[in-house]
Amino acid sequence: MSDDVITTVTGIVAGEFGLPAAGISPDVDLSSLEGADSVKVLRAVAKIERTYDIELEDDQVFGLKSVRDAATLVVATLAEKEPSGGGR
């Protein structure tokens, strides 16, 4: 998985939660972050979708537990969008 995606998703989560990105591990449980609530998580997901021009399914979103989960989902969704034979 691209470190760029993890870095971007971490930055988005940090911004929505009002926390420094350096203090958020890719594997930390999002619900354990200071001030965590479902609204902040959903706002972060909406910003991730806008940033990457993707749409995530509700069942996928509700299964997200960490930044790494979100980044993995972004990479998988982007791969599905690419025309066959294409690559980055």
Residue pairs with C-beta under 8 A, 6 or more apart in sequence:
1 68
1 71
1 72
1 75
2 71
2 75
5 71
5 74
5 75
6 26
6 67
6 68
6 71
7 21
8 51
9 48
9 67
9 70
9 71
9 74
10 21
10 24
10 26
10 67
11 21
12 44
12 47
12 48
12 51
13 19
13 21
13 24
13 30
13 33
13 44
13 67
13 70
14 20
14 21
14 23
14 24
15 44
15 47
16 40
16 41
16 43
16 44
16 47
17 24
17 33
17 34
17 35
17 36
17 40
17 44
18 35
19 33
19 34
19 35
24 33
24 67
25 67
26 66
26 67
26 68
26 71
27 66
27 67
27 68
28 66
28 67
29 65
29 66
30 36
30 41
30 64
30 65
30 66
30 67
31 65
41 64
42 61
44 70
45 56
45 61
45 64
45 70
48 54
48 56
48 70
48 74
49 55
49 56
52 74
52 77
52 78
54 74
54 77
54 78
54 81
55 77
56 73
56 77
60 73
63 69
64 70
64 73
82 88
